[in-house]
Amino acid sequence: MKKSNRFKKFFAVAAVVLVLGLVAGFIGFKIYTGNYYVADSVMIESIAAEVGDGVKSYSDDQGTVFIPADLSSVKAVIAYYPGGKVEYKAYSGLMYKLSARGYICVIPHMRGNLAFLNIDAIDDIWKRYADEMTLVDGVDWYLAGHSLGGVAAAKYLVRSQAGEGASGQAGDVIGISFKGLILCASYSVDDLHGKIPRLLSVVGSEDGVLKRESYEKYKVNWPDDAKEEIIEGGIHSYFGCYGIQDGDGRPEITVEEQLDETAEIIDAWISKEKGSE
């Protein structure tokens, strides 16, 4: 067999193997992302009924926004990155409770239910609704996230400061200057010193999913003005409404009790900052 024919056969086989590998990887990825925790619509509807006309919510393919009925006293805007492989709607319960306390809340819809596939999601929302965003000119913005969503949110802050986001510019250039980062059962693998002035970390005492070693290890990345709050009896899953994740601890409080306490902690933390201005 001629050498040129051997090379052609080799490259043909290599191309087939590559294509098959890509197809297998794509199928595997679709199976992985297709297996996710679904929002508990009954629980969320119950919370929505509880807040009643005090909060309005609007959804499209970009995500969901929750707006207090009284826009004259909005305290801040909170953009919340959902946890990995959790339907973004599962965080609607917490957003309703925060919005009822005076916050405009935004949950981006992440591709494949993985925030790391769309770290710059808030940039996309800002660009799409630039005119509407003028309604909150002068209002403080906070970025938040649960579990892997919190890790992605922290990474967004670092990337945007370095001009590496989808916008190619720092967050404040596109209109958002974040006042702080809120981590729910999460941590930052990136150094946040000089990237964000304030950080709030909220964890449940019975969390069985959060990697405690990593959580403690990465505390060195927190900015100097950081605060940690422990919800006694709380678990990883109860920052959302989607049941209990595999491997999580045994809760000693109800999901609604944890959501209420989380909303109270966040409200008190932000209100304290506003009171000191």
BAFINU-774899 format. One record per residue (C-alpha): residue in three letters; x, y, z. Coordinates in steps of 0.02 Angstrom, whole numbers, plus 50000, padded with zeros to 5 digits. Layout:
AlaXYZ;...
This chain:
Met500005000050000;Lys500665017049954;Lys501135028850096;Ser499885042150035;Asn498465029450043;Arg498955024350219;Phe498915042650273;Lys497195044950193;Lys496525029650282;Phe497255035450448;Phe496485052650434;Ala494815045450380;Val494765034050532;Ala495325048250646;Ala493935059450576;Val492625046050607;Val493255043350786;Leu493225062150817;Val491455064050752;Leu490845049150853;Gly491695056251008;Leu490865073150983;Val489165064950957;Ala489385054251112;Gly489935069351213;Phe488435079451153;Ile487225065551196;Gly488035063151365;Phe487935081751401;Lys486095082451352;Ile485725067651466;Tyr486695075751608;Thr485845092751593;Gly484155084751560;Asn484185076851732;Tyr483815091551847;Tyr482805096352000;Val481095103151951;Ala480275117952040;Asp478905113852164;Ser477515123952081;Val476265120452221;Met477415127852353;Ile477845142752244;Glu476025146352205;Ser475655145752391;Ile477005158752426;Ala476395169352281;Ala474635169052355;Glu475365173752524;Val476175189752458;Gly474635193252353;Asp474555209652259;Gly476125215652347;Val477225208052211;Lys477045206452023;Ser478065193951922;Tyr478455193751736;Ser479315179951636;Asp480035177351463;Asp481395166251389;Gln482735176651478;Gly482065173251653;Thr480865180551781;Val480775197351867;Phe479855200852030;Ile479305218852063;Pro478575226152223;Ala476895234552199;Asp477565250052287;Leu478985256052174;Ser479185272052273;Ser480185263252409;Val481235250252317;Lys482755246052422;Ala483855237552291;Val483905225852141;Ile484485207952171;Ala485035197052024;Tyr485035178852080;Tyr486005164951991;Pro485155147852015;Gly486065132452077;Gly486745119151960;Lys485475107251883;Val484035115951972;Glu482615123751873;Tyr482775142651892;Lys480935144251937;Ala481305134752098;Tyr482005150852171;Ser480385160352142;Gly479845157252322;Leu481345166452393;Met481175180252264;Tyr479345182952310;Lys479825184752492;Leu481235196852453;Ser480155206952334;Ala478805208352466;Arg480135216552575;Gly480485229852444;Tyr481695222152318;Ile481625220352130;Cys482265202652098;Val482875194751936;Ile483205176251905;Pro484075173051738;His483585157351643;Met485225147851625;Arg485535136251477;Gly485515118151530;Asn485115123951708;Leu486965127551731;Ala487505145351772;Phe489255141751708;Leu488545140451532;Asn487965158551543;Ile489005167651673;Asp488635184351588;Ala486745181751597;Ile486435198151688;Asp487335207551548;Asp486145199651422;Ile484625204851523;Trp485305222451545;Lys485565224451357;Arg483875217151311;Tyr482915228251432;Ala484005243851429;Asp482505255651421;Glu481625247051567;Met483225247451669;Thr483175266351671;Leu481725264551794;Val482975258851926;Asp484295272151896;Gly485105276252061;Val484545260152144;Asp485885248752218;Trp486205231952134;Tyr486715215752220;Leu487245199552139;Ala486775183152223;Gly486805164552191;His486465147552265;Ser487765133652265;Leu488625132852094;Gly487615148152046;Gly488535157852182;Val490215151752118;Ala489725157651943;Ala489095174452009;Ala490755177452097;Lys491705172951939;Tyr490615185151840;Leu491125199251957;Val492975195351934;Arg492815193551745;Ser491795209451724;Gln493055219351826;Ala494435212851712;Gly493405216851557;Glu493285198451508;Gly491385196451507;Ala490245195351357;Ser490165214251357;Gly492055215651356;Gln491895229451485;Ala491755231251672;Gly490025229151746;Asp489805247451791;Val490105252751610;Ile488535243651553;Gly487555251951691;Ile487755240151840;Ser488905243851986;Phe488635229852111;Lys488655234852295;Gly488865217152359;Leu488815198352332;Ile487615186452420;Leu488115168152428;Cys486835155152482;Ala487685138552523;Ser489115143452409;Tyr490865150352399;Ser492035159552281;Val493545151052203;Asp494095168252144;Asp494915181652249;Leu493605195152278;His494725207952364;Gly494525224152271;Lys493175216552161;Ile491665218952275;Pro491525229352434;Arg490365218152535;Leu489925199652545;Leu488565190152637;Ser488685171252657;Val487155161652714;Val487255143052751;Gly486155130052835;Ser486855121052987;Glu486255104152921;Asp486865106452741;Gly487465089752674;Val487865095252496;Leu489025110152521;Lys490845104752522;Arg491345111252693;Glu493205109552663;Ser493085120152506;Tyr491935132552594;Glu493185135252735;Lys494675135152617;Tyr493995148852505;Lys493505160652644;Val495205168752610;Asn494425175552450;Trp493095185352542;Pro493255204352546;Asp493685212052715;Asp491885217652745;Ala491115200252739;Lys489765193052850;Glu489275174952881;Glu487555169452941;Ile487085151652993;Ile485275146052981;Glu485055133453121;Gly484185117853059;Gly484315123552878;Ile484905112852731;His485635115652559;Ser484035112452461;Tyr482905124052559;Phe483585139852479;Gly482425134752339;Cys480785125552314;Tyr481245109252229;Gly481235095652361;Ile482805088852441;Gln484385085252343;Asp485265068552351;Gly486515068552494;Asp485785083452584;Gly485585083752773;Arg484005081552873;Pro483095098152896;Glu482545103753068;Ile481475117852999;Thr480245118952854;Val480715125452683;Glu479625140852710;Glu480435144452877;Gln482145143852794;Leu481565155052651;Asp480845167552776;Glu482445167752878;Thr483525169452722;Ala482475184152661;Glu482585192352833;Ile484485190152839;Ile484725197552666;Asp483535211852700;Ala484395216252864;Trp486125215552783;Ile485655226952638;Ser484645238752749;Lys486125240652866;Glu487205246452722;Lys485875258652663;Gly485705265352840;Ser487565268852849;Glu487605278952687;
